[in-house]
Amino acid sequence: MTAPQPLPAAGFLNRPTAPRAFAEHITGDGDGRALVAFDPADHRLNQELALGLLSALGPVPAVYPADGCWSSLQVRTEADPGRTHGTGENQLHVDLVDRDLIPRYIALYCEREDPAGGGASALADLRAAATELGDTERALLQQPVFSYWTDQGVHGVGDPLERFAVLPERLEPGLPIRFTSKMRPHLLRGELLEGTGSARQETAAAFGALADAALRHRTTVRLRPGQLLVFDQLRWAHGRMPLGEGQEAIEPGRRRLLRQAYVQGGAR
C-alpha cells in the first residue's frame, strides 16, 4: 500500500473542466484518494478554492454549524491522547459511523505541521481488508447487531442507527463499511453488540480479524502546510499517528493545525 503523491492544485484549477477534473481523478486514477498541494502562502484562499473542488464531489455540509464548512483540528495537551485533539495515536476509524447518512468524503487541509515531526495522517483500505476475511467472518459482520456512541450536535448526516452492520452485503463503491477500531475492546467485553455467549465471541473475533487486516493495509502521509488530503471514507478508514514528543513545550499557536470538511453523497 503506497501513500498518495502530492499533485499541484493548478492542475485541477487552471483548466476548462475544473473542478470536474478533480472529481474524475479521485473517483478514477486516484482510487478514492487525492493529495493536492496549494501554495501555502494564503490558507484562507486555499480553503475557498478547495471548497470549489469538493463541490464537484457533492454537497459540502456544515456538520458543525458554528464552525462553518471547515472545523479546526487543534492539538490540546489536556485532551484524551487517542481522540481528535489529542497527542497520541488516533486509531483507524470512520467518522459518524452510526449515522444513516455517513459523509462520503473527508477533506483535511494542513495549515501547520507538527514542529516535533509527528502527526502523520493514516489511511487504510477497508475494502481490501474485508476481502481477506473468510466467508463466515464476513457473514457475521454483515449482521445489523452493532451499536456505537452517537455524536451530538451534528447536522446534515441523518439520524443515528440503533443497530448497524459493519460490512455491506456487497463490497461496492458507495456502500459504507461502518468501522472504528475503537469498538474492538468493547466488543471483546460483550458491549455494543447484540447476541449472547458464543455468538458474541465469534462476532467480536470477526471484527478483530477485520481490524488486523486494516492495519496491514494502512499507509501514512505527513501533511505539509498547504496540502489537502481528500478520501472516500466509505472505503478508507483514517486516523492519526502520534505527535512528536514535547507537545507541552510547544506554544499552542505553533502546534499542528488541520482543517476538516465533509462532503455528503455525490460522485462515485
DRENPA-3360 file (N, C-alpha, C; in nm, 2 decimals, always signed):
BEGIN
1 = MTAPQPLP = +0.08/-0.12/+0.00/+0.00/+0.00/+0.00/+0.09/+0.12/+0.00 ~ +0.07/+0.21/-0.10/+0.15/+0.33/-0.11/+0.07/+0.45/-0.08 ~ +0.14/+0.56/-0.02/+0.07/+0.68/+0.01/+0.04/+0.76/-0.12 ~ -0.06/+0.84/-0.12/-0.09/+0.93/-0.24/+0.02/+1.03/-0.25 ~ +0.05/+1.06/-0.38/+0.16/+1.16/-0.41/+0.09/+1.30/-0.43 ~ +0.16/+1.40/-0.38/+0.10/+1.54/-0.40/+0.09/+1.58/-0.54 ~ -0.02/+1.64/-0.58/-0.04/+1.69/-0.71/-0.07/+1.84/-0.71 ~ -0.01/+1.92/-0.79/-0.02/+2.06/-0.79/-0.17/+2.10/-0.81;
9 = AAGFLNRP = -0.22/+2.19/-0.72/-0.35/+2.24/-0.73/-0.39/+2.30/-0.87 ~ -0.29/+2.37/-0.93/-0.31/+2.43/-1.06/-0.36/+2.33/-1.16 ~ -0.31/+2.21/-1.15/-0.36/+2.11/-1.24/-0.50/+2.08/-1.24 ~ -0.57/+2.11/-1.13/-0.71/+2.09/-1.12/-0.79/+2.22/-1.14 ~ -0.73/+2.33/-1.11/-0.79/+2.46/-1.10/-0.78/+2.54/-1.24 ~ -0.67/+2.53/-1.30/-0.64/+2.61/-1.42/-0.67/+2.53/-1.55 ~ -0.79/+2.49/-1.57/-0.83/+2.42/-1.69/-0.98/+2.44/-1.71 ~ -1.03/+2.42/-1.84/-1.17/+2.45/-1.87/-1.26/+2.35/-1.79;
17 = TAPRAFAE = -1.22/+2.23/-1.76/-1.31/+2.14/-1.69/-1.30/+2.14/-1.54 ~ -1.23/+2.24/-1.48/-1.23/+2.24/-1.34/-1.36/+2.28/-1.28 ~ -1.41/+2.22/-1.17/-1.34/+2.13/-1.09/-1.38/+1.98/-1.12 ~ -1.44/+1.96/-1.24/-1.48/+1.82/-1.27/-1.35/+1.73/-1.28 ~ -1.24/+1.79/-1.32/-1.12/+1.71/-1.34/-1.08/+1.65/-1.20 ~ -1.10/+1.73/-1.10/-1.07/+1.68/-0.96/-1.16/+1.56/-0.93 ~ -1.29/+1.57/-0.95/-1.38/+1.46/-0.92/-1.34/+1.33/-1.01 ~ -1.31/+1.36/-1.13/-1.27/+1.24/-1.22/-1.14/+1.18/-1.17;
25 = HITGDGDG = -1.05/+1.26/-1.11/-0.93/+1.20/-1.06/-0.95/+1.11/-0.94 ~ -1.03/+1.17/-0.84/-1.04/+1.10/-0.72/-1.13/+0.97/-0.73 ~ -1.22/+0.97/-0.83/-1.31/+0.86/-0.85/-1.25/+0.76/-0.95 ~ -1.14/+0.80/-1.02/-1.08/+0.72/-1.12/-0.93/+0.68/-1.07 ~ -0.83/+0.74/-1.13/-0.69/+0.71/-1.11/-0.65/+0.72/-0.96 ~ -0.72/+0.81/-0.89/-0.68/+0.83/-0.75/-0.73/+0.73/-0.66 ~ -0.82/+0.64/-0.71/-0.86/+0.52/-0.63/-0.93/+0.57/-0.50 ~ -1.01/+0.68/-0.50/-1.08/+0.72/-0.38/-1.00/+0.81/-0.29;
33 = RALVAFDP = -0.88/+0.85/-0.34/-0.79/+0.94/-0.26/-0.73/+1.05/-0.35 ~ -0.70/+1.16/-0.29/-0.62/+1.27/-0.36/-0.55/+1.35/-0.26 ~ -0.42/+1.39/-0.30/-0.34/+1.48/-0.22/-0.31/+1.59/-0.31 ~ -0.36/+1.71/-0.27/-0.35/+1.83/-0.36/-0.26/+1.93/-0.29 ~ -0.16/+1.99/-0.36/-0.07/+2.08/-0.30/-0.10/+2.22/-0.35 ~ -0.14/+2.31/-0.25/-0.16/+2.45/-0.28/-0.04/+2.53/-0.24 ~ -0.03/+2.65/-0.29/+0.07/+2.75/-0.24/+0.04/+2.78/-0.09 ~ +0.13/+2.75/+0.00/+0.09/+2.77/+0.14/+0.09/+2.91/+0.19;
41 = ADHRLNQE = +0.10/+3.01/+0.10/+0.11/+3.15/+0.14/-0.02/+3.20/+0.19 ~ -0.14/+3.14/+0.14/-0.27/+3.20/+0.17/-0.36/+3.09/+0.20 ~ -0.37/+3.05/+0.33/-0.46/+2.94/+0.37/-0.60/+2.97/+0.35 ~ -0.65/+3.09/+0.38/-0.79/+3.12/+0.36/-0.83/+3.10/+0.21 ~ -0.75/+3.16/+0.12/-0.78/+3.14/-0.02/-0.78/+2.99/-0.06 ~ -0.68/+2.92/-0.01/-0.67/+2.78/-0.05/-0.79/+2.70/+0.00 ~ -0.85/+2.73/+0.11/-0.96/+2.66/+0.16/-1.09/+2.70/+0.08 ~ -1.10/+2.82/+0.03/-1.21/+2.85/-0.06/-1.19/+2.78/-0.19;
49 = LALGLLSA = -1.07/+2.78/-0.24/-1.05/+2.70/-0.37/-1.08/+2.55/-0.35 ~ -1.04/+2.50/-0.23/-1.07/+2.36/-0.20/-1.22/+2.33/-0.20 ~ -1.30/+2.42/-0.14/-1.44/+2.40/-0.14/-1.50/+2.39/-0.28 ~ -1.44/+2.47/-0.37/-1.48/+2.46/-0.51/-1.45/+2.33/-0.57 ~ -1.33/+2.27/-0.54/-1.30/+2.13/-0.58/-1.40/+2.03/-0.52 ~ -1.42/+2.04/-0.39/-1.50/+1.95/-0.32/-1.64/+1.95/-0.37 ~ -1.69/+2.06/-0.41/-1.83/+2.07/-0.46/-1.86/+1.99/-0.58 ~ -1.75/+1.95/-0.65/-1.77/+1.86/-0.77/-1.80/+1.72/-0.72;
57 = LGPVPAVY = -1.77/+1.69/-0.59/-1.80/+1.55/-0.54/-1.94/+1.54/-0.48 ~ -1.99/+1.65/-0.44/-2.12/+1.65/-0.37/-2.14/+1.77/-0.28 ~ -2.25/+1.78/-0.21/-2.27/+1.90/-0.12/-2.17/+1.89/-0.01 ~ -2.13/+2.01/+0.04/-2.04/+2.03/+0.15/-2.12/+2.08/+0.27 ~ -2.16/+2.00/+0.36/-2.25/+2.05/+0.47/-2.16/+2.11/+0.58 ~ -2.23/+2.20/+0.66/-2.17/+2.25/+0.78/-2.21/+2.15/+0.89 ~ -2.14/+2.04/+0.91/-2.17/+1.94/+1.01/-2.18/+2.00/+1.15 ~ -2.08/+2.09/+1.17/-2.08/+2.17/+1.30/-2.11/+2.31/+1.26;
65 = PADGCWSS = -2.24/+2.36/+1.26/-2.27/+2.49/+1.20/-2.19/+2.60/+1.26 ~ -2.16/+2.60/+1.39/-2.08/+2.71/+1.45/-1.94/+2.72/+1.38 ~ -1.89/+2.62/+1.32/-1.76/+2.62/+1.26/-1.77/+2.66/+1.11 ~ -1.88/+2.65/+1.05/-1.89/+2.67/+0.90/-1.85/+2.53/+0.84 ~ -1.81/+2.54/+0.72/-1.77/+2.41/+0.65/-1.64/+2.35/+0.69 ~ -1.55/+2.43/+0.75/-1.42/+2.39/+0.79/-1.42/+2.39/+0.95 ~ -1.39/+2.27/+1.01/-1.37/+2.26/+1.15/-1.22/+2.26/+1.18 ~ -1.18/+2.31/+1.29/-1.04/+2.31/+1.33/-1.00/+2.19/+1.41;
73 = LQVRTEAD = -0.90/+2.12/+1.37/-0.85/+2.01/+1.44/-0.72/+2.05/+1.52 ~ -0.74/+2.12/+1.63/-0.63/+2.17/+1.71/-0.57/+2.06/+1.80 ~ -0.45/+2.08/+1.85/-0.38/+1.99/+1.94/-0.40/+2.05/+2.08 ~ -0.46/+1.97/+2.17/-0.48/+2.01/+2.31/-0.41/+1.91/+2.40 ~ -0.31/+1.95/+2.47/-0.24/+1.86/+2.56/-0.32/+1.80/+2.67 ~ -0.43/+1.86/+2.71/-0.52/+1.81/+2.81/-0.62/+1.71/+2.76 ~ -0.63/+1.70/+2.63/-0.73/+1.61/+2.57/-0.69/+1.47/+2.58 ~ -0.79/+1.37/+2.57/-0.76/+1.23/+2.57/-0.66/+1.21/+2.45;
81 = PGRTHGTG = -0.54/+1.15/+2.48/-0.44/+1.13/+2.37/-0.49/+1.06/+2.25 ~ -0.59/+0.97/+2.26/-0.64/+0.90/+2.15/-0.75/+0.96/+2.07 ~ -0.80/+1.08/+2.11/-0.91/+1.14/+2.04/-0.86/+1.24/+1.94 ~ -0.96/+1.31/+1.88/-0.93/+1.40/+1.77/-0.83/+1.51/+1.80 ~ -0.84/+1.57/+1.92/-0.75/+1.68/+1.96/-0.63/+1.63/+2.04 ~ -0.61/+1.50/+2.06/-0.51/+1.45/+2.14/-0.37/+1.45/+2.08 ~ -0.27/+1.40/+2.15/-0.14/+1.40/+2.11/-0.09/+1.25/+2.07 ~ -0.17/+1.15/+2.10/-0.13/+1.01/+2.08/-0.18/+0.96/+1.95;
89 = ENQLHVDL = -0.18/+0.83/+1.93/-0.24/+0.77/+1.81/-0.39/+0.77/+1.82 ~ -0.45/+0.82/+1.71/-0.60/+0.81/+1.69/-0.62/+0.69/+1.60 ~ -0.67/+0.59/+1.65/-0.68/+0.46/+1.58/-0.77/+0.48/+1.45 ~ -0.76/+0.38/+1.36/-0.83/+0.38/+1.24/-0.98/+0.38/+1.26 ~ -1.05/+0.47/+1.19/-1.20/+0.47/+1.21/-1.26/+0.54/+1.09 ~ -1.40/+0.54/+1.10/-1.48/+0.61/+1.00/-1.56/+0.71/+1.09 ~ -1.56/+0.84/+1.05/-1.63/+0.94/+1.12/-1.78/+0.92/+1.11 ~ -1.86/+0.95/+1.22/-2.00/+0.94/+1.22/-2.05/+0.80/+1.18;
97 = VDRDLIPR = -1.99/+0.70/+1.24/-2.00/+0.57/+1.19/-2.14/+0.51/+1.20 ~ -2.22/+0.57/+1.29/-2.36/+0.51/+1.32/-2.47/+0.60/+1.25 ~ -2.43/+0.70/+1.17/-2.53/+0.78/+1.11/-2.58/+0.72/+0.98 ~ -2.71/+0.74/+0.95/-2.76/+0.68/+0.83/-2.72/+0.75/+0.70 ~ -2.67/+0.88/+0.72/-2.61/+0.95/+0.61/-2.46/+0.98/+0.64 ~ -2.38/+0.88/+0.64/-2.24/+0.90/+0.67/-2.18/+0.99/+0.56 ~ -2.11/+1.09/+0.59/-2.05/+1.17/+0.48/-1.96/+1.09/+0.40 ~ -1.97/+1.11/+0.27/-1.90/+1.02/+0.17/-1.75/+1.05/+0.17;
105 = YIALYCER = -1.71/+1.18/+0.17/-1.57/+1.22/+0.16/-1.53/+1.31/+0.28 ~ -1.41/+1.30/+0.32/-1.35/+1.38/+0.42/-1.23/+1.46/+0.36 ~ -1.22/+1.58/+0.39/-1.11/+1.66/+0.34/-1.03/+1.72/+0.46 ~ -0.90/+1.70/+0.46/-0.81/+1.75/+0.56/-0.71/+1.85/+0.50 ~ -0.71/+1.97/+0.55/-0.62/+2.08/+0.49/-0.53/+2.11/+0.60 ~ -0.40/+2.12/+0.57/-0.29/+2.14/+0.67/-0.25/+2.29/+0.67 ~ -0.27/+2.36/+0.78/-0.22/+2.49/+0.80/-0.08/+2.49/+0.87 ~ -0.07/+2.40/+0.97/+0.06/+2.39/+1.04/+0.09/+2.24/+1.06;
113 = EDPAGGGA = +0.21/+2.20/+1.03/+0.25/+2.06/+1.06/+0.31/+2.06/+1.20 ~ +0.32/+1.94/+1.25/+0.38/+1.92/+1.39/+0.52/+1.96/+1.39 ~ +0.56/+2.07/+1.46/+0.70/+2.11/+1.47/+0.79/+2.00/+1.53 ~ +0.73/+1.90/+1.60/+0.81/+1.80/+1.66/+0.82/+1.68/+1.57 ~ +0.77/+1.69/+1.45/+0.79/+1.59/+1.35/+0.69/+1.47/+1.34 ~ +0.59/+1.47/+1.42/+0.49/+1.36/+1.42/+0.36/+1.40/+1.35 ~ +0.26/+1.32/+1.39/+0.12/+1.35/+1.35/+0.09/+1.32/+1.21 ~ +0.15/+1.22/+1.15/+0.11/+1.18/+1.01/-0.03/+1.13/+1.01;
121 = SALADLRA = -0.10/+1.15/+0.90/-0.24/+1.10/+0.88/-0.23/+0.96/+0.82 ~ -0.31/+0.87/+0.87/-0.32/+0.73/+0.83/-0.44/+0.70/+0.75 ~ -0.43/+0.62/+0.65/-0.54/+0.57/+0.57/-0.53/+0.42/+0.56 ~ -0.64/+0.35/+0.56/-0.64/+0.21/+0.54/-0.75/+0.17/+0.45 ~ -0.73/+0.08/+0.35/-0.82/+0.04/+0.26/-0.91/-0.07/+0.32 ~ -1.03/-0.03/+0.36/-1.12/-0.13/+0.43/-1.17/-0.23/+0.33 ~ -1.19/-0.19/+0.21/-1.25/-0.29/+0.11/-1.14/-0.40/+0.09 ~ -1.02/-0.36/+0.08/-0.91/-0.46/+0.06/-0.90/-0.55/+0.19;
129 = AATELGDT = -0.91/-0.48/+0.30/-0.91/-0.56/+0.43/-1.02/-0.66/+0.44 ~ -1.14/-0.62/+0.40/-1.25/-0.71/+0.41/-1.24/-0.83/+0.32 ~ -1.17/-0.82/+0.20/-1.16/-0.93/+0.11/-1.06/-1.04/+0.17 ~ -0.99/-1.01/+0.28/-0.90/-1.10/+0.34/-0.98/-1.20/+0.44 ~ -1.10/-1.16/+0.47/-1.18/-1.24/+0.57/-1.24/-1.36/+0.50 ~ -1.26/-1.46/+0.58/-1.33/-1.58/+0.54/-1.48/-1.55/+0.52 ~ -1.55/-1.64/+0.46/-1.70/-1.62/+0.43/-1.77/-1.61/+0.56 ~ -1.74/-1.69/+0.66/-1.81/-1.69/+0.79/-1.79/-1.56/+0.86;
137 = ERALLQQP = -1.66/-1.51/+0.86/-1.63/-1.38/+0.92/-1.71/-1.26/+0.85 ~ -1.71/-1.26/+0.72/-1.79/-1.16/+0.65/-1.94/-1.17/+0.68 ~ -1.99/-1.29/+0.69/-2.13/-1.30/+0.72/-2.17/-1.25/+0.86 ~ -2.08/-1.27/+0.95/-2.10/-1.22/+1.09/-2.10/-1.07/+1.09 ~ -2.01/-1.01/+1.01/-2.00/-0.86/+1.01/-2.11/-0.80/+0.93 ~ -2.18/-0.88/+0.85/-2.30/-0.82/+0.77/-2.43/-0.82/+0.85 ~ -2.42/-0.87/+0.97/-2.55/-0.87/+1.05/-2.56/-0.73/+1.13 ~ -2.68/-0.68/+1.13/-2.71/-0.55/+1.20/-2.72/-0.56/+1.35;
145 = VFSYWTDQ = -2.61/-0.59/+1.41/-2.61/-0.62/+1.55/-2.51/-0.53/+1.63 ~ -2.45/-0.43/+1.56/-2.35/-0.35/+1.63/-2.42/-0.21/+1.66 ~ -2.36/-0.15/+1.77/-2.40/-0.01/+1.80/-2.28/+0.07/+1.84 ~ -2.29/+0.20/+1.85/-2.18/+0.28/+1.89/-2.24/+0.41/+1.95 ~ -2.16/+0.48/+2.03/-2.20/+0.61/+2.09/-2.21/+0.71/+1.98 ~ -2.32/+0.78/+1.97/-2.35/+0.87/+1.87/-2.30/+1.01/+1.90 ~ -2.25/+1.08/+1.80/-2.20/+1.22/+1.81/-2.32/+1.31/+1.83 ~ -2.31/+1.41/+1.92/-2.42/+1.51/+1.94/-2.38/+1.64/+1.87;
153 = GVHGVGDP = -2.49/+1.72/+1.84/-2.47/+1.85/+1.79/-2.42/+1.85/+1.64 ~ -2.45/+1.74/+1.57/-2.41/+1.74/+1.43/-2.53/+1.75/+1.34 ~ -2.51/+1.80/+1.22/-2.62/+1.83/+1.13/-2.59/+1.78/+0.99 ~ -2.69/+1.75/+0.91/-2.67/+1.71/+0.78/-2.62/+1.56/+0.75 ~ -2.62/+1.48/+0.86/-2.57/+1.35/+0.85/-2.68/+1.24/+0.88 ~ -2.80/+1.29/+0.89/-2.91/+1.19/+0.92/-2.92/+1.15/+1.06 ~ -3.00/+1.05/+1.09/-3.03/+1.01/+1.23/-2.93/+0.90/+1.27 ~ -2.91/+0.88/+1.40/-2.83/+0.77/+1.44/-2.90/+0.64/+1.43;
161 = LERFAVLP = -2.83/+0.53/+1.39/-2.89/+0.40/+1.38/-2.87/+0.33/+1.51 ~ -2.98/+0.27/+1.56/-2.98/+0.19/+1.68/-2.89/+0.07/+1.67 ~ -2.90/+0.00/+1.55/-2.81/-0.11/+1.52/-2.77/-0.10/+1.38 ~ -2.65/-0.15/+1.35/-2.60/-0.14/+1.21/-2.50/-0.26/+1.19 ~ -2.48/-0.29/+1.06/-2.38/-0.39/+1.01/-2.25/-0.32/+0.99 ~ -2.14/-0.39/+1.01/-2.01/-0.33/+0.98/-1.99/-0.34/+0.83 ~ -2.02/-0.45/+0.77/-1.99/-0.47/+0.63/-2.13/-0.47/+0.55 ~ -2.13/-0.41/+0.43/-2.25/-0.42/+0.35/-2.25/-0.56/+0.29;
169 = ERLEPGLP = -2.36/-0.59/+0.22/-2.38/-0.72/+0.16/-2.28/-0.74/+0.04 ~ -2.25/-0.63/-0.02/-2.15/-0.63/-0.13/-2.05/-0.52/-0.11 ~ -1.92/-0.56/-0.15/-1.81/-0.46/-0.13/-1.81/-0.38/-0.26 ~ -1.89/-0.28/-0.27/-1.90/-0.20/-0.39/-1.89/-0.05/-0.36 ~ -1.85/+0.03/-0.45/-1.84/+0.18/-0.43/-1.98/+0.23/-0.38 ~ -1.97/+0.32/-0.28/-2.09/+0.39/-0.24/-2.16/+0.31/-0.12 ~ -2.12/+0.19/-0.09/-2.18/+0.12/+0.02/-2.09/+0.13/+0.14 ~ -2.13/+0.18/+0.25/-2.04/+0.21/+0.36/-1.99/+0.08/+0.44;
177 = IRFTSKMR = -1.87/+0.09/+0.48/-1.81/+0.00/+0.58/-1.81/+0.07/+0.71 ~ -1.89/+0.04/+0.80/-1.90/+0.11/+0.93/-1.81/+0.05/+1.03 ~ -1.69/+0.11/+1.03/-1.58/+0.05/+1.11/-1.51/+0.16/+1.19 ~ -1.48/+0.12/+1.32/-1.39/+0.20/+1.40/-1.32/+0.10/+1.49 ~ -1.18/+0.11/+1.49/-1.10/+0.02/+1.57/-1.14/+0.04/+1.72 ~ -1.19/+0.16/+1.76/-1.22/+0.18/+1.90/-1.33/+0.10/+1.95 ~ -1.40/+0.03/+1.86/-1.51/-0.07/+1.91/-1.45/-0.20/+1.97 ~ -1.33/-0.23/+1.92/-1.27/-0.36/+1.95/-1.27/-0.40/+2.10;
185 = PHLLRGEL = -1.21/-0.32/+2.19/-1.21/-0.36/+2.33/-1.35/-0.38/+2.39 ~ -1.44/-0.30/+2.34/-1.58/-0.31/+2.39/-1.64/-0.43/+2.35 ~ -1.62/-0.47/+2.22/-1.68/-0.59/+2.17/-1.63/-0.71/+2.24 ~ -1.50/-0.71/+2.28/-1.44/-0.82/+2.35/-1.50/-0.84/+2.49 ~ -1.55/-0.73/+2.54/-1.61/-0.73/+2.67/-1.76/-0.76/+2.66 ~ -1.81/-0.79/+2.54/-1.95/-0.81/+2.52/-2.04/-0.69/+2.50 ~ -1.98/-0.57/+2.49/-2.05/-0.45/+2.48/-2.08/-0.41/+2.34 ~ -2.17/-0.32/+2.31/-2.20/-0.27/+2.18/-2.25/-0.38/+2.08;
193 = LEGTGSAR = -2.30/-0.49/+2.13/-2.33/-0.60/+2.04/-2.45/-0.68/+2.09 ~ -2.54/-0.70/+2.00/-2.65/-0.79/+2.03/-2.60/-0.94/+2.03 ~ -2.68/-1.02/+2.09/-2.65/-1.16/+2.09/-2.61/-1.21/+2.23 ~ -2.57/-1.34/+2.24/-2.54/-1.39/+2.37/-2.42/-1.49/+2.35 ~ -2.35/-1.50/+2.46/-2.24/-1.61/+2.47/-2.15/-1.62/+2.35 ~ -2.15/-1.74/+2.30/-2.06/-1.78/+2.19/-2.08/-1.69/+2.07 ~ -2.20/-1.65/+2.04/-2.23/-1.57/+1.92/-2.16/-1.44/+1.93 ~ -2.16/-1.38/+2.05/-2.09/-1.25/+2.06/-1.94/-1.27/+2.05;
201 = QETAAAFG = -1.89/-1.38/+2.10/-1.75/-1.40/+2.09/-1.70/-1.42/+1.95 ~ -1.78/-1.49/+1.87/-1.75/-1.52/+1.73/-1.76/-1.39/+1.65 ~ -1.86/-1.30/+1.68/-1.87/-1.18/+1.61/-1.76/-1.08/+1.65 ~ -1.72/-1.08/+1.77/-1.61/-0.99/+1.82/-1.48/-1.04/+1.75 ~ -1.46/-1.17/+1.74/-1.34/-1.22/+1.68/-1.33/-1.19/+1.53 ~ -1.45/-1.19/+1.46/-1.45/-1.15/+1.32/-1.42/-1.00/+1.31 ~ -1.47/-0.92/+1.40/-1.43/-0.78/+1.39/-1.28/-0.76/+1.42 ~ -1.23/-0.83/+1.51/-1.08/-0.83/+1.53/-1.00/-0.86/+1.41;
209 = ALADAALR = -1.05/-0.96/+1.34/-0.98/-1.00/+1.21/-0.98/-0.89/+1.11 ~ -1.10/-0.82/+1.10/-1.10/-0.70/+1.01/-1.01/-0.59/+1.06 ~ -1.01/-0.57/+1.19/-0.92/-0.46/+1.24/-0.77/-0.49/+1.21 ~ -0.73/-0.62/+1.23/-0.60/-0.66/+1.20/-0.56/-0.64/+1.05 ~ -0.66/-0.68/+0.97/-0.64/-0.67/+0.82/-0.63/-0.52/+0.78 ~ -0.71/-0.43/+0.85/-0.70/-0.29/+0.81/-0.56/-0.24/+0.84 ~ -0.50/-0.28/+0.95/-0.36/-0.24/+0.98/-0.26/-0.28/+0.88 ~ -0.29/-0.40/+0.82/-0.20/-0.45/+0.71/-0.21/-0.36/+0.59;
217 = HRTTVRLR = -0.32/-0.29/+0.57/-0.35/-0.21/+0.45/-0.34/-0.06/+0.49 ~ -0.27/-0.03/+0.59/-0.25/+0.11/+0.64/-0.13/+0.17/+0.57 ~ -0.15/+0.30/+0.53/-0.03/+0.38/+0.49/-0.05/+0.51/+0.56 ~ +0.06/+0.59/+0.56/+0.06/+0.72/+0.63/+0.12/+0.83/+0.54 ~ +0.07/+0.95/+0.56/+0.12/+1.06/+0.49/+0.13/+1.18/+0.59 ~ +0.24/+1.24/+0.60/+0.25/+1.36/+0.69/+0.23/+1.48/+0.61 ~ +0.11/+1.54/+0.63/+0.07/+1.66/+0.56/+0.16/+1.78/+0.58 ~ +0.19/+1.85/+0.48/+0.27/+1.98/+0.48/+0.17/+2.10/+0.47;
225 = PGQLLVFD = +0.21/+2.21/+0.52/+0.13/+2.33/+0.50/+0.09/+2.35/+0.36 ~ -0.04/+2.38/+0.34/-0.09/+2.40/+0.20/-0.14/+2.27/+0.13 ~ -0.12/+2.16/+0.20/-0.17/+2.03/+0.13/-0.31/+1.99/+0.18 ~ -0.38/+1.94/+0.09/-0.52/+1.90/+0.11/-0.53/+1.75/+0.08 ~ -0.57/+1.67/+0.18/-0.59/+1.53/+0.16/-0.74/+1.50/+0.16 ~ -0.79/+1.44/+0.05/-0.93/+1.40/+0.04/-0.94/+1.25/+0.02 ~ -1.04/+1.19/+0.09/-1.05/+1.05/+0.07/-1.20/+1.01/+0.09 ~ -1.24/+0.90/+0.02/-1.37/+0.84/+0.03/-1.37/+0.75/+0.15;
233 = QLRWAHGR = -1.44/+0.80/+0.26/-1.44/+0.73/+0.38/-1.54/+0.61/+0.39 ~ -1.62/+0.59/+0.28/-1.69/+0.47/+0.27/-1.60/+0.35/+0.23 ~ -1.48/+0.38/+0.19/-1.38/+0.28/+0.17/-1.25/+0.29/+0.25 ~ -1.21/+0.42/+0.28/-1.08/+0.44/+0.35/-1.11/+0.48/+0.49 ~ -1.06/+0.40/+0.59/-1.06/+0.44/+0.73/-0.94/+0.54/+0.75 ~ -0.95/+0.62/+0.85/-0.84/+0.72/+0.87/-0.81/+0.73/+1.02 ~ -0.70/+0.78/+1.04/-0.65/+0.80/+1.18/-0.53/+0.90/+1.19 ~ -0.47/+0.90/+1.30/-0.35/+0.99/+1.32/-0.25/+0.91/+1.40;
241 = MPLGEGQE = -0.12/+0.92/+1.35/-0.01/+0.87/+1.42/+0.03/+0.96/+1.53 ~ +0.10/+0.92/+1.63/+0.13/+1.01/+1.75/+0.21/+1.13/+1.70 ~ +0.18/+1.24/+1.77/+0.25/+1.36/+1.75/+0.39/+1.34/+1.82 ~ +0.48/+1.43/+1.78/+0.62/+1.42/+1.84/+0.62/+1.46/+1.98 ~ +0.72/+1.41/+2.05/+0.73/+1.43/+2.20/+0.75/+1.58/+2.23 ~ +0.71/+1.62/+2.35/+0.73/+1.75/+2.40/+0.62/+1.85/+2.36 ~ +0.50/+1.81/+2.33/+0.40/+1.90/+2.28/+0.37/+2.01/+2.39 ~ +0.38/+1.97/+2.52/+0.36/+2.07/+2.62/+0.45/+2.19/+2.61;
249 = AIEPGRRR = +0.57/+2.17/+2.56/+0.66/+2.28/+2.55/+0.64/+2.36/+2.42 ~ +0.55/+2.32/+2.33/+0.53/+2.40/+2.21/+0.41/+2.49/+2.23 ~ +0.42/+2.61/+2.20/+0.31/+2.71/+2.22/+0.19/+2.66/+2.13 ~ +0.07/+2.68/+2.19/-0.05/+2.63/+2.11/-0.06/+2.69/+1.97 ~ -0.02/+2.81/+1.95/-0.02/+2.87/+1.82/+0.08/+2.82/+1.72 ~ +0.17/+2.73/+1.76/+0.27/+2.67/+1.68/+0.24/+2.52/+1.66 ~ +0.15/+2.46/+1.73/+0.12/+2.32/+1.72/+0.05/+2.29/+1.59 ~ +0.05/+2.16/+1.56/-0.01/+2.11/+1.44/-0.16/+2.16/+1.43;
257 = LLRQAYVQ = -0.20/+2.20/+1.31/-0.34/+2.25/+1.29/-0.39/+2.21/+1.15 ~ -0.49/+2.12/+1.16/-0.56/+2.08/+1.03/-0.70/+2.14/+1.03 ~ -0.75/+2.16/+0.91/-0.90/+2.20/+0.90/-0.96/+2.08/+0.83 ~ -1.08/+2.05/+0.88/-1.16/+1.93/+0.82/-1.29/+1.98/+0.77 ~ -1.32/+1.92/+0.65/-1.46/+1.94/+0.59/-1.51/+1.80/+0.54 ~ -1.64/+1.80/+0.53/-1.71/+1.68/+0.48/-1.78/+1.70/+0.35 ~ -1.80/+1.60/+0.28/-1.88/+1.60/+0.15/-1.98/+1.49/+0.16 ~ -2.10/+1.53/+0.14/-2.22/+1.43/+0.15/-2.26/+1.37/+0.02;
265 = GGAR = -2.26/+1.24/+0.01/-2.31/+1.18/-0.11/-2.23/+1.21/-0.24 ~ -2.30/+1.22/-0.35/-2.24/+1.27/-0.47/-2.16/+1.16/-0.55 ~ -2.05/+1.20/-0.60/-1.98/+1.13/-0.70/-1.93/+0.99/-0.65 ~ -1.92/+0.90/-0.74/-1.87/+0.77/-0.71/-1.73/+0.74/-0.78;
% end
